[in-house]
Amino acid sequence: MDNNHWLTQLLMLGVSTTTLVVDKLREVNDELIKDGKLNPEQAKEVMDDLLQKLKSEQGNFEGQIQRQLRNLLQDVGVPRQSEMDELRGRIDRLERQLRELENRLWR
C-alpha cells in the first residue's frame, strides 16, 4: 500500500471526525439555547471554549500520529531523510574517487 495514500486517509478520517464533533456540538448548543438552559452569550462562550480545547487536542492527536508513523517507518526499515542525504554524499564521494582512479589508470 502506498504510504502517502494511507497517511492521507488517516488524516482525512481525523478531519471528518473533527467536523462531526463540531457539528454535534453546535446542535447541542442550539438545543440548549432553544430550551432556555443557556442564553446566546453563554452558549457562544461555551462553544468557543470547547472549540479551543478541540483544536488543542487535535494538535496533540496529530503529534501522536506523526510519532507513531515515524516509529512505524523506522521499525520497517525506512531510512530517514538525513540518512538518505548522508548516503548520497558518500556515494558522490566514492564516485568521484573512482573517476580519479580511472583517470590515473588511463594516463
Steps between C-alpha positions, in 0.01 A plus 500: 500500500625848418600673826383841376156357419479336842609819675254709298215269598602516865512880498167521317347275764624739767358801314167322449480405864577855609234637266240258640589596857472873422165448326367303797623767743315765302182292505521454878579869540196600293279263703620650828420850372160385369415334833604814687776323692764737358474850369669572164801669663559208735455257213756688289747499789450127562533427128817709470655321800411157362633585154826628649543178699415295193764684294755442773416130520511473121855637507592241762334228292690604188825498695428151630417378149825647367704333776330166444547524126868590545543199732318273256718611210811447712379153605453391138843635408416815305799734535459862609566780254820594684627143462416503129681833456806362679503191278463713186800705612705187558402363158599829336841491671556137401403570138742794493779285643424227246519748211832630634638145519377421149660818369833406662487152344435633150793744503 
